[in-house]
Amino acid sequence: MNNNCTEVEDPYIRYVMSQRPFGWNFTDPPVFKPYEFEKVDPFYWVSLMEDNWKVAFYAAAIYIVAIFGLQKFMENRAPFELKKPLFVWNLSLGIFSVIGFVRYVPGFMLVLSQPNGFYRSICIKDGMDLPTGYWTLLFAFSKFWELGDTFYIVLRKRRLVFIQYYHHVVTMIVVWIVGPLVEPISRWYTVLNYGVHSLMYPYFALRAIGIRVPVFIANLITFLQLSQMIIGFTVNMTSLYHQQIGNDCIRYPVSIKAFSLVYGSFILLFGKLFYDSVIKSGRRQKEKKLL
């Protein structure tokens, strides 16, 4: 990567390269011994993201045009069943999320267990071993992979709701362009996402092949999704608070603003989803039983 910011023409790249918080060495003693495939050069991949930050916007544009174009194409056609492909798709994402969560949690908990662990986990650069660094990178790249969810909805002619494509696009863009700042707080966003997806995608896989899952599981997943957004927003605001009172906290204005917008909008959207699918639906079920 070219470290001379004056030789870079793109304003955003100049900004990221000048603000990027160096200090992670990715050589902290790992809680678990890293596998060979986890021994990647994190600086190469972070540099790749910096140099290709527009890729997320291109992918978002292609994605939006493709899903609505495909939806138009399917208007007068029979829906595809796609049970087996959808099962494999969701199962693969579920397995990926479970492995990511299992590999990520030990390093995350090690930081939390230290004195002032919560503060350190959102503000201080430590606890980034090779497995944690590797699965953080995969988390960023997986946001492109997850765009495929929507194509199954369109091809099966299921109802395409705003929250579906909005959260995919916004998450992908923000994670991709803010990721190169390598902020300590990113560990929170990553572990929360892996954790919720570890339950969500296996649930979708079972539903895809017609296996009935208790309603409380679906309600639990919706609750966890909303909780993820509330926690994400809370740790983001907590880091801003630490900066305001003069504590050292490695956060940057562009990231704080971006995640405030993202998690703020997600709280509203997933809050409505939780109300409609859990609270309101539960009331209807109670009313039916009383009749």
TIGUGU-104291 format. One record per residue (C-alpha): x, y, z. Coordinates in steps of 0.25 Angstrom, whole numbers, padded with zeros to 4 digits, always signed. Last residue first. Layout:
REM TIGUGU-104291
XYZ ...
END
This chain:
REM TIGUGU-104291
-0254-0067+0084 -0243-0065+0095 -0233-0074+0088 -0234-0065+0076 -0232-0053+0084 -0219-0059+0090 -0214-0062+0076 -0217-0048+0071 -0209-0042+0083 -0197-0051+0080 -0197-0046+0065 -0197-0031+0070 -0186-0034+0080 -0177-0043+0071 -0178-0041+0056 -0183-0027+0056 -0176-0021+0068 -0163-0028+0065 -0164-0024+0051 -0166-0010+0055 -0154-0010+0065 -0146-0016+0053 -0149-0004+0045 -0148+0007+0056 -0135+0000+0062 -0129-0002+0048 -0131+0013+0045 -0123+0017+0058 -0113+0006+0056 -0109+0011+0042 -0110+0025+0045 -0102+0025+0057 -0093+0015+0050 -0089+0025+0040 -0088+0037+0049 -0078+0029+0058 -0070+0024+0047 -0069+0038+0040 -0065+0044+0053 -0054+0034+0056 -0053+0025+0068 -0040+0021+0076 -0044+0025+0090 -0035+0032+0100 -0044+0038+0111 -0047+0053+0110 -0062+0053+0114 -0067+0055+0100 -0058+0044+0095 -0063+0034+0105 -0078+0039+0102 -0075+0036+0087 -0071+0022+0090 -0083+0020+0098 -0092+0025+0086 -0086+0014+0078 -0087+0004+0089 -0102+0007+0090 -0105+0007+0075 -0099-0007+0074 -0107-0012+0086 -0120-0007+0081 -0118-0012+0067 -0114-0026+0073 -0126-0026+0082 -0135-0024+0070 -0129-0036+0063 -0129-0044+0076 -0144-0041+0078 -0147-0045+0063 -0139-0058+0066 -0146-0061+0079 -0160-0059+0072 -0156-0069+0061 -0151-0079+0072 -0164-0076+0080 -0172-0080+0067 -0167-0095+0068 -0160-0099+0056 -0168-0107+0045 -0159-0114+0035 -0163-0110+0021 -0150-0111+0014 -0147-0096+0014 -0152-0095+0028 -0141-0103+0033 -0131-0095+0025 -0137-0082+0030 -0135-0086+0045 -0121-0090+0041 -0119-0076+0036 -0125-0069+0048 -0118-0076+0059 -0103-0074+0056 -0107-0061+0049 -0110-0055+0062 -0097-0059+0068 -0089-0055+0055 -0095-0041+0055 -0093-0039+0070 -0078-0043+0069 -0075-0034+0057 -0082-0021+0062 -0075-0023+0076 -0062-0026+0070 -0063-0013+0061 -0062-0005+0074 -0047-0006+0073 -0046+0002+0061 -0040-0004+0048 -0041+0009+0040 -0041+0000+0028 -0055-0005+0032 -0062+0008+0030 -0064+0007+0015 -0067-0008+0014 -0075-0009+0027 -0083+0004+0023 -0086-0001+0009 -0090-0015+0013 -0099-0011+0024 -0106-0001+0016 -0109-0010+0005 -0113-0022+0013 -0122-0014+0022 -0129-0007+0011 -0132-0020+0003 -0139-0027+0014 -0145-0015+0022 -0152-0010+0009 -0161-0023+0008 -0161-0033-0004 -0173-0042-0003 -0170-0056-0008 -0169-0059-0022 -0160-0071-0021 -0150-0064-0031 -0151-0051-0023 -0149-0057-0009 -0138-0065-0014 -0131-0053-0020 -0132-0046-0007 -0123-0056+0001 -0112-0054-0010 -0108-0041-0004 -0102-0049+0008 -0090-0052+0000 -0086-0037-0001 -0088-0035+0014 -0079-0048+0015 -0066-0039+0011 -0067-0031+0024 -0069-0043+0033 -0058-0050+0026 -0048-0039+0030 -0053-0040+0044 -0051-0055+0044 -0037-0053+0040 -0034-0042+0050 -0040-0050+0061 -0032-0063+0057 -0019-0055+0056 -0020-0048+0070 -0026-0035+0072 -0027-0034+0087 -0023-0019+0088 -0026-0006+0082 -0034+0002+0092 -0048+0008+0091 -0059-0002+0090 -0054-0014+0096 -0045-0006+0106 -0057+0001+0112 -0064-0012+0114 -0052-0018+0120 -0049-0008+0130 -0040-0018+0136 -0039-0030+0127 -0050-0040+0125 -0056-0032+0113 -0043-0034+0105 -0042-0049+0108 -0057-0050+0104 -0055-0044+0090 -0043-0053+0088 -0051-0065+0092 -0063-0061+0084 -0058-0060+0070 -0054-0074+0067 -0068-0079+0072 -0075-0068+0065 -0068-0070+0052 -0071-0085+0052 -0086-0082+0055 -0087-0072+0044 -0081-0080+0033 -0089-0092+0037 -0102-0083+0036 -0098-0077+0023 -0096-0091+0018 -0109-0096+0023 -0116-0084+0017 -0111-0086+0003 -0112-0102+0004 -0127-0100+0009 -0130-0090-0002 -0123-0099-0013 -0132-0111-0008 -0145-0103-0007 -0144-0095-0020 -0159-0095-0023 -0158-0085-0034 -0170-0076-0036 -0179-0077-0048 -0177-0065-0058 -0185-0053-0061 -0178-0044-0051 -0165-0051-0051 -0158-0041-0060 -0162-0030-0052 -0156-0036-0039 -0144-0039-0047 -0142-0024-0051 -0145-0021-0036 -0135-0030-0031 -0124-0027-0042 -0125-0012-0042 -0124-0012-0026 -0112-0022-0026 -0105-0015-0038 -0105-0002-0030 -0101-0008-0017 -0090-0015-0023 -0085-0002-0030 -0086+0005-0016 -0078-0006-0009 -0067-0006-0020 -0065+0008-0018 -0056+0005-0006 -0046-0002-0015 -0032+0004-0010 -0036+0004+0004 -0042-0010+0004 -0030-0015-0003 -0021-0008+0008 -0029-0016+0019 -0027-0029+0011 -0012-0026+0010 -0011-0022+0025 -0018-0034+0029 -0007-0043+0023 -0013-0057+0025 -0011-0068+0036 -0025-0072+0037 -0023-0083+0027 -0012-0089+0035 -0021-0091+0047 -0019-0081+0059 -0016-0087+0073 -0027-0083+0082 -0027-0072+0092 -0017-0065+0082 -0005-0058+0087 -0005-0044+0081 +0001-0044+0068 -0009-0036+0059 +0000-0024+0060 -0012-0014+0062 -0005+0000+0064 -0009+0008+0052 -0021+0016+0053 -0025+0020+0039 -0027+0035+0039 -0018+0039+0028 -0020+0027+0019 -0035+0028+0021 -0035+0043+0017 -0026+0041+0005 -0035+0029+0000 -0047+0038+0001 -0041+0049-0006 -0036+0040-0018 -0023+0046-0024 -0013+0038-0016 +0001+0043-0017 +0000+0053-0005 -0005+0041+0004 +0009+0035+0004 +0006+0021+0010 +0005+0014-0003 +0000+0000+0000 
END
